[in-house]
């Protein structure tokens, strides 16, 4: 299964809403189709959303190339796409990259600009592949250094794997790297309500790679930590603020609290593009709220009365004090806080 592919001016997206029972692909020839795919989670995961949005700008450029106010309309498309998923900062990051190309080619021909936009989208995709590999390597080294065991049992929440990125994944990239070294005893995968990304996607990915995995419901995580000798928790992220507070799929905060109580290290694996240093803390992160029927139904099967009131935030925020380390493609930030993150980024620039 390939999360996304660019072929002949068409973005081909694996429809993740149909997994694991059906493998279907969306043929997106317009930017509106990509926007809808992002909104309904046909394509999901912060890095993958950023890549998909970049290609959506290319599609928009192809659609608008004969318009007299071509550049302004293209910028308007970027503004619209930026609103598709408010929490995942990689969406904004990818679109900013494309907007920068537009500004740098303000005097170029339309054809030259379209070519430059396509090159940038392809570069963002290739860059994510490299980022995944580096995160996997640094993450494996970090866990091996901190956990004095030959084989680890880890717990993860939601899906931060190949289906959420352009390659092997962030959190699952670390797990895959550890598995390649013969260091994974078992992975506990939370099912992750309300859309079951852990059950439908993470468990499917790990089984496909023959990595030992046990699926559990979200409300089993604390008991599993207490009784099943979990050595570490590792999750992905959708936005990380300047002090290390981290937004991830709803339920992550509870997992972090349970890990803290049980003395289990809690790792976040994410690319540099997931950091939003313009925000001081997690209190500033916008939390997306989704359709109530996602909770009242499971894949079309009604599980609650149609008029049942629902609260359905898609994300929660884990405070930095519960995070052991953040694993990036440029290294590991131990005990993340405002000072350690500022120092990390300062060293990157030197």
N, C-alpha and C positions, 0 to 999 in steps of 0.2 A: 504494500500500500504506500502510495506517495501522497503526502499532504497537499502539495501544490506543485504544478508544473506549468511552465510558460511555453506554448507552442503556437506558432503561426498567428500571432496577435490574439491569442485566446488564453485566459488563465483557467487552468483545469484544477478544480478544488475537490478533494475528497469530502463528501458530505458526511461530516462526523455525527450528525443527528441520527443517521441510519445505522451506525455501528452499534454492536458487533455483528448483527444478523444480516445486514446487507452492505455490500461494498458498491456504492454508487458515486459517480463523479458529476460535478456541475461544470458545464461548459460556459464560462463567463466571457462574453464578447462585448459587454458594456460595463461601465463603472458602477451603474446602479445595481447590477446583478451581484457584484462583489460587495457593495455596501449592504445589501440584504443578507448575503451569506455571513458577513461579519455580525450583523445584528441578531440573526437567529442561531448563531453558534455553529453553522455549518463548517466554518473555519474558526478556530479558537486557539487560545494560548497566546500570550503576549508577543513573543517573537514572530510567530506565524501571522498574526494580525498585522504587524508592522510590514512584513514582506508583502502580504496580500494587498494592503493599502497602497504600497508603492506601485504595484502593477496596476491597480485600479486607476491611478493617475495617468499611466501610459495609455490605458484604454480610453480615458476621458480625452486625452490629447488627440488620439486617433479619431474620436467621434466629433471633436470640435474644430478640427484643423481648418475647415473652410469658413469658420465664423470670423467676422471682421474684428470683433473684440475677443479674439482667441485667448490671449494671456489672462485677461481679467476673468473670463468664464472658467478657465482652468484653476485659477486661484479660488474662485467660488466653490468649485467642486472639492478642493482640498478642505475648505472650511466645513462643508457638509459632511465629508467623510470623517473629519475629526470628531464629530458628535456621535458617531455610530456606537462607540463603547467608551464611556467617560472615565473609567478607572484605569484601564490598561495604558500606561504611558508610552509603550512601544508604538502604539498606533500614532500618537502625536509625533514621536521621534521620527518614524519613517516618513510621515507626510512633510515634516520640516526639512528632511533631506531632499525631498522632491521639490519643495518650494524654493530651496536654495539653488537648485539647478535652474529653475525658471528664472530666478533673479540674475544668475550668472550668465544666462543666455538671452538677456532682454533685447539685444540687438541682432541676434541670430535669426536665420530663416526658420519658418515653422518646421520644415523637414529636419533641420539640424537640431532644433530643440527636442523634437520627438525622439530622435536617435539618442540624444544625450539622456533623456528621461528613461528610455529603455535600458541604456547602459547602466544607469544608476540603480534601477530596480534589480537588474541582474547582479550588480555588485553587492547590494544589500543582502540578497539571497546567499551568494557565495560567502559573504562575510559571516552570516549566521552559521553556516556549516562549520567554518573554522572556529567560531566562538564556542559552539557546542563541544567540539573536541577538546578545546583548552579547559573549559569548565569541568568536563569529565575527568581530565587528567589531574587538575588541581584538587578537585573534590575528593577523588580517590586517595591522593596523597594526604589530604587533611584528615580523613577518617582513619586511615591506617596509622597516622602519627598519634592520634588521640585515643584510639580504641585498641587496647592491648589484647587482641584476640586474633586467631587465625581466620575465623569466619564470623561475619556480622549478620545480625538480624536487624533489619531496618523497617521503619514504617513511613509511608508517604500518603499524601492527601491530594485529591484531584488528579490532574494529568499534566505533568511537566516533562513529557517525553517527545518522541519523534513526531507525534500528531500535533504537538503544540509549537513545533519549530520547523526549521528547514532540514534538520538532520537527526541526531540521536537523542536530542533533548537536553534539558538542563539538569533537573534532579534525577531523571532517569538516565541521563548521560553519565552521571556519577555512578549510579547503580550498575549500568552496563560496563563501565570501566572496571569496577570492583569485581563484577562477575567474570570478566575476561581474565582477571588475576586469580580466580578461584577463591574469592574472599566473601562471597554472598552465601549465607546459609538459608535465608528466607526473607521475603519482602511481604509485609502486611500492607495491603492496599485498602484504604477507606473507600467505601462505595461512592461517597461524596454526593449528597443531596444538594439541590433537587433534581439535577440532570444526570446524575450517576456517571460522571466522567471517570471516576476511579474504577467502577464496575465495568463500564462499557469500553473504556479506552486503555487505562493503565493495566488492568489485569490482562486484557487482550494482547497488548504490546509485549508484556513480560512473558506470557505463555508462548507467544510466537518466537521469542528469543531463547526459549527453554530456561528462563530464569525462575527459580522457585518462588511462587507467589501464593499468598492466601488472602482471599477477599473477606473483609469484615464490614459490618455496618458502621456508620459514623459513631454511634453511641457505644461501641465496643472498644474504642481506642484506649481509653484510660485503663480499663480492665486488662486489656492485652499487654499494656506496658507493665502492669503490676505482676502479671502471671506468666508471661511468655518470653521474658528476658530480651526485650527490645534493647538494642545497643545504641541506636541513633534514630532520629527523625530527620528526614530531608524532604523539602518542598521547594516549589518554584515561587515566583513572585510576579505581580502585575505592576507594582510601583513601590519604590523604596525612597523614603525621604532622607533629608540631610542628616538626621539623627539616627537612621537605621530602622525606623518603624517601617513595617512591611505589609502591604496589602496583598492578599492572596484569596483564593476561593473561600467562600463562607465555610466556617468550621475550622479553619487553620488556627485561629486564636485559641479555641478550646483545646486543640491538640498541643499547642505550645504550653498552655497552662498545665496540662496533665504531664507533659514531659518535664517541666520544671519541678513539679511535686515529686516525681519519681527519679530525679537526678539523671535524666537522659539528655544528652546533648541534642540541640535543635539547630539544624543547618538550613540555610536558604541558599539556593543555587539560581543565579540570575546574571544575565549579561549587563554590562555597563549601561546599556541603553535603557534599562529598567529603572535606573536611579533618576529621581527628579529633585535635584539639589535646590530648585527654586522653592520647595516646600520644606519648612523647618521640621515638621513632625507629622505623624499620621493623622492628627486631627484635621489637617487641611486637605486630605485626600477625598475627592468626590466618590461616594459609594453608589454604584449603579443598583437600582431596584428594578426587578424584572417582572414579567407577566405573572399574575397570581395563579393562573392555570398551570404553571410549571410545578406548583406545590399541590394543587388540587387534583392533578393527574400525573400518572407515570406512563410516558409513551402512549398517550391517548386513552389510557384506562383510568376512569374516574375513581379517585380514592377518598374524596370528601364531597360534601354537598356543594352544589354549584355556587351557592350564595355565602359560603363560609369565608369570613374575613381572613386575609392572608397578609403577612409581612414577608417579603421575599428579597432581601439584599443579596446581591451576587457575591459580595466580598466582605471580609472583615479585616481588621488591622491588628497585627501582632506587634506589641511594643518591643523596642530594641533590647530591653533588659532580659527578655526571654530567649533571645537569639544567641547561640554560641558563636556562630561565625557566618559570614556571607561569602559565598564562593563565586568569583567572577572569572572571566577569561584572562584577567591580568593578575590574578592572585587571590589570596584569602584575607578578609578583614575580620580579625578576631575581636570578640566583644564589641560589636559595632556601637558607636555613639557619635555624637557630633564631631568630637576631636579625632577619633580614629578614622572616620570616613573622610574628613577634610585632609588629614595627613596622607591617606591613600591616594586621593585624587591629586594632591600636590606632588607626590612622588611620581605619579603617572606622567605629569607634564614636564618633569625635569629630564 
